Amino acid sequence: MKVFVCLLSALALCQAAYDYKTVLSNSLLFYEAQRSGKLPSDQKVTWRKDSALNDKGQKGEDLTGGYYDAGDFVKFGFPMAYTVTVLAWGVIDYESAYSAAGALDSGRKALKYGTDYFLKAHTAANEFYGQVGQGDVDHAYWGRPEDMTMSRPAYKIDTSKPGSDLAAETAAALAATAIAYKSADATYSNNLITHAKQLFDFANNYRGKYSDSITDAKNFYASGDYKDELVWAAAWLYRATNDNTYLTKAESLYNEFGLGNFNGAFNWDNKVSGVQVLLAKLTSKQVYKDKVQSYVDYLISSQKKTPKGLVYIDQWGTLRHAANSALIALQAADLGINAATYRAYAKKQIDYALGDGGRSYVIGFGTNPPVRPHHRSSSCPDAPAVCDWNTYNSAGPNAHVLTGALVGGPDSNDSYTDARSDYISNEVATDYNAGFQSAVAGLLKAGV
């Protein structure tokens, strides 16, 4: 899994480098394993079959497709939209890396599998289905998605129950994917723009947090605020359309909401550092560059680290947070901010996950990778074998290798146990791999 790169100088310097092309391609296989609905004919992860074919809206609307969230089978729209936005960001800015890995077509298809679902879920200009499946009911089941029999209710936002964060993040996902598809399928790209504009208007005109409207999401993906998503969506719409109206709106909302006073962060709930990077890219204004630099400098010099050097932002999904921070650092480097230092930081974080921490934390890759992720479908043997909570409790490895998935990761002391029962350190999730995949693409493009 490693190749050796040697730089000849007065003293030869040799360092081991991970095969980022394989990591990138494998990450896309994880997204295939998370697909809901009727699977396409070119599906590579063949142990997964069609599932949740009766997912419907409250008036019978077709809501099949999209991605299962993590080790479960709920379709949570808010983190799914974030996932697509961040994946699209990588496909757009690091397209040459995807091409070098032979993964550009698969990368675009991963986006489209999400956006096709969002188009279905956008049932009216001011109506959007943001969740299918009930969290606690879903989590009480351990088995294959193909065998689910429980009720899967659908939950929506509308003018009486708004969700500015959900609608705006989905608008961002559609706009970013429209850029990725502009040359590949102009008609599809234009349709995405149309829906993105409607969703942004809905988000902006009817303000509120989606988790106050779709209350089942509150225990799983409660939103802290919608302000960052509104600015994020406007910025992406400007990038997709070159319509100055959206840039003006993004900057005015940024100032109105005081986003410059927010602490730096980038994750499924908080986009503020992504907003600042994107506005810096779009405007070249120093005020945004300074905020980005302040955040990355803080990560490097002041943020807590594990003894082996993993940046430690939060215990739940430590590697996800580290990878997200690596993506922001790589984007800052692309803006010309401390490029060598920031790329070295990003590389250190990603390489930790690939093996520098003492083992691989990416399933199916490298040395001693996880084999017991908290993930239902891969734990189940092929039908008709029984899969239930006894499977969950078994000591053996998952029946299928969930190739490419990044697990939550170690604790603050670099300690980790490969246990299916540990959903804090050993679950996988679509949002975990999003920043990770885009950061890997960024490192591949930068050639570091």
N, C-alpha and C positions, 0 to 999 in steps of 0.2 A: 504494500500500500504506500510505501515511501519510495521516492526517488532521491538520489543524492545530487545536490547542486554544489559545485565547487567553483569558487572564485579565485583565480590565480592572482596573487599579489606577491609582495616580498615574502610573505608567509602565506601558504595556501590556506584558505578558510573553507571549511566544508560544513554544510549544514543539511540536515534531513528536511526534505520538503514533502508534504502530503500531496496526494493526487487529487487536486481540487476538481478536475474534470469528472472523475468518477463520483466524488462526493455530490457534485451538482446534479449529475444524471440520476444518482440514487435517491436524492431528495424528492425528485419528481415522481419516483416510484411510490414513495410514501403517500403522496397526494392521490395517486391512483388507488391505493388501498383504502383511502378515506371516502371514495366516491359513493354517493347514494344514488338510487334510481336505476334506470336501465343502462347498463354499461355499454360503451361503444365497441365496435368490432375490433379496434386496434388496442384494446385493453391488454397491457403487459402483465399485470398482477392477476393471474388467472385463477388463483384460489378464491378470489372475491367473485361473487355472482350478483345478479340483479336483486335489488332489495327496496323496501319502502315504496312500492309501486302504487300504493293507494294514498300517498300524501296529498291532501287536498285542503283548500281554503274553506272558509265558513260558508261559501256559496258554491262549493264544488270545484273551485278553480284548481287546475293542475299545478301542484307544487312539488312534483318529483324532481330529483336531481340535486345538485349542490353537494356539499361536503359534510360528513359527520365530523363533529367537533374535535374529539380527542379519543379516549379509549371507550367512549360511549357512542350513542346513536342519535343524540339530539342535534338538530340543525339550528345552532345559535347564530342568527344573522349578523350580530354586531362583530364578534371576532372573525366570522367568515369574511365579512367585507374588508376588515383590516388586513386579513391574510392576503386577499386578492390585490389590494392596493400595494402592499409591500412587495409581493411577488412581481407585480407589474413594474414597480419602480426599478427592480433589478433587471428585468428583461429590457426595459427601455435604456437605462444608463449603462448597462453592461452587456449589451447585445452581442458584442464581439466575443465575450467570454462564453456565452451560450452557443454561439456558432462554433467556436473552437472545441467545445465539448460535444458537438453534434446534438445539442439539446434545445435549439431554438424552436423547432416545431413543437416539441413536447412542452416547452415552457409556455408557449402561447396557448396550447390546448389546456394546460392547467388553469390558466386565467379564464378561458372561455367556459370551462366546466362550472366555474363559479358565476360568471356573468350571465350565462344562459339561464341559470336558476334565478338570479336577481331580476332578470327581465320578466320571468313568469310571476315572481313574487310582487312585482310592481303592477298591481291590478287596476289602479286608477291613478290619476295625476297625484292625488293627495292620499294615497292608500298603499301600504307596503306590508307584506307579511314578513315579520322579523324572527319568527321561531316556529319550528315544527317539532313536536314531541314535548312531553312534560318531564322536566328534569328528574324529580324523585322517582317517578314511575319507571322511567327509562333506566335509571341507575339501580333499580331493584332487580333488573334482569341481567344475567350473565349468559350470553350465548351468541349466536350468529345474527347479523342484521337480516340475513335472508329468512330467518325463522321467526321474526318478531310477530306477535299477535296482539300486543297491547294497543290501546287507543293512542293515536298520535295527533292530538289537537293542534291546530294552527292558530297563531296569535298575530295580530296586526296592529299597526299604528295608523291613525287617520287624524282628521282635524280635531276631533273631540278627545282623542288619546294620542297626543303627538309624541315624536321621538326624533328630535333634531340631530342627536348624535348618530343614531342608526341610519337615518335618511341621508345625512351628509356623508358619513363614511361610505355608504353604498354609492353615492354620487361620485366620491373620490375614486372608488374602485372601478366604476364604469368609465370615468374620464381617463384614468391611467391606462386601463385596458384598451380604450379607444386609440390611444397613442401607439400602443404595442401592435395594434391591428391595422393601423392606417395604411401601410403599404401592402399588407397581406390580404385584407378584405375591407375595402373602403366603405361598402354598403353596411356591413356589420358595425364598423367603427362609427359611422354616422348615426346609426340607430342607438348605439351606446351613449353617444353625446346627447341625443334627444332625451333619453331617459334620465341621464345625469343632470341635465338642466332642470327637468321637472322635479326631481328629488331634492335638488339644492333649494329650489324655490319653496317646496313643501317644508324642508328643514328650517329655512330662514323665516318663513311667514308664520309658522305654527311652532312656537318654541316650547321645549320641554325635554326631559330625559326619558329615553325609551323604556328604561327599567321601572319607571313610575307608571308606565302604561302597560307594558308586558311584564307583569309582576312576577311571573314564574322565573324570569331571567335574573331576578334580583339576588337570589342565593348563589348564582353561578357567575354571572357577568354583569354585576351592577355597575352602572356608569357613574363616574364621579362628576362629570360636567359635559356639556355639549359645545362649549365655546371653542375649544381647540378643533373639533371636527368641522365646525362651520368655516373656520378660516382655512383649514386643510382642504376642504372640498372646493372652496372658491379658488384657491391657488392651483389645484389640479385642473379645474375647469379652464383657468386662464392658460395653463400650459397646453391643454388639449385643443383650445379654440383660438388662441391669440386675441381673444376679445378682451380689450382693456377694461371693460365693465367689471369683469371678474377679479382682475388684479386690484382695481380700485376698491372693490368690495372686500377683498381679502385684507388689504392693508388698513382699511377703515375699521373693520371688525377687530383686527389684531390690536389696534390702539384703543378702541372702545372697550374691549374686554380686558385690557391690561395684560395681554399674554407675555409681554416683555418682562413682567414681574413674576411670572410663574417659574418655579424651579424646573431645571432641565429634566426631561424624561422622554422615553419613547417605548410604547407598548400598546397592547390592544385598546387600552382605555385612555391613554394620555399621549397625544401626538405632538406636544408643544415643540420638542426639539426637531422633529420632522418638519413641522411648519416653518421653523426658523431656517433650517437648511434649504428648504424649497424656496422660500422667499429670498434668501441670499442668492440662490442660483438664478432666480427669475429677475431680480432687480439689481444685483451687484451692490446693494446698499450695505455700508459698513455696520450699521446698527444691528442687522441680522447676523452678519459674520461674527461680530463681537459676542453675541449671545451663544452662538454655536461654539466658538472657541472657549468661552468661559465654561461651558458644560463639559466639553471633552477634556480640557485641562483639569477640571475637577475630578473627572473619572480617573485620569492617569495619576494625579498627584494625591488626591484626598479620599476618594471612594475606598471603602473597606475592600481588602483583598484576602483571599485564602493564602495559606503559607506557600502554595505552589503558583500563586499569581493570578488566579481567576478573580475578576472583578465581582464583588459580592453585593448585589443590589437588593435582592429579596430571596428568602429561602424557597419560595414556591417557583420552581422552574428557573433555577439559578443560571443555567446555560442559555436559556431563552433571553434573559435580561442581558447577559454578557454579549450574546450575538447581536441583539438589537443595538447595544452601545457600539459594537464594532462597525455596524452599518453606518451609524451616524458619523463615526470617526472617519470612515472611508469617504463618505460624502463630503465631509469637511476638507479632507485631503484633496479631493477633486476640485475644491474651490480655491486651492492654493494655500490653505491654512496649515502650517506645520506638517507638510505632507509626509515627510519621512518618519517623523515621530508618531503621527496618527496612524499611518499604515502599519508601523511596527506594533503599536498597541492592538490594532484590529487583528493582526496576524497572531499575536500571542493569545488572544481570547479564543479565536477559532481553532488554533492548533491545540490548545488545551483540550477542547472537546474531541479532537481527532486522535489524541493519544499522548500529548505532552503532559497531561495531568496524571499519567501513569496507566491509563487504559483508554480505550475508545468509548465514547458515550453516544456513538452513532451506530444504530443497529445494522449488522451485516458488513461492517467496515472496520479494518484495523485490528488492533490487539485487544483480545478479551472484551468484545463488545457486549452490551446487554442482550440477554436471551429471554428474560421474563418481564417484558414491559407490561404495565397496567393497561391492557388493550384487548378488548373482548374478541374481535373478529380474528386476530392473528393467534390468539390462545386456543381457538377451537380447531379440532381436527376436521378433516373434510367430512361432509355429510355422507352417510346417515349416522355417523358416530355421535354419541351424546356429548353435548357441551352445556355445562351448567356450573353452579357454584363449586361443585367438586373439582371441576377443571381449574377454576380460579385458585382453589386451595392446594392444588397439586404442586409438588416440588420441581417437576421437570420443566424444561424450556417450553416456550410457546410452540405450538405445532407448526406455525408458519413464521418465516423470518420476515419481519416488518422492515424490509430493506430501506435504508435512508433516513429513518426516523431518529430525531434527536430526543433523548430522554431529558427529564427535568434536571438531573445532575446532582452534584455533591452538596454537602453542607459547608458551613464556613470553615471547617477544618480539612476539607478535601475528602471527607469520609463519604462512602456510598455503598449501598447494598443493592444488589440486583434482585429485588423482591417484587413480585407482582402486586402484593398488597400495599406497597408504598406509592400512593398516587401523588405524593409531593415530589419525590425524587425520581420516580420511575414511570410516570405517565408520559404520554406523548400528546401532542396537540398540533393542529394545523397552524396556530399562531407561533408555536415554538420554531417550526421549520421555516417560517416566512423570512424573518430577519436573518436567520442563519443562512438560508439558501442565497439570499441576495448579497450577504456579506462574502460568502464563498465566491460568488460570481465577481464581486468587486476586487477581491484579492487576486483572482485569476486574471482579470483584465489588467490590474496594476503590475502583474508579474513579480510580486513579492513572495 
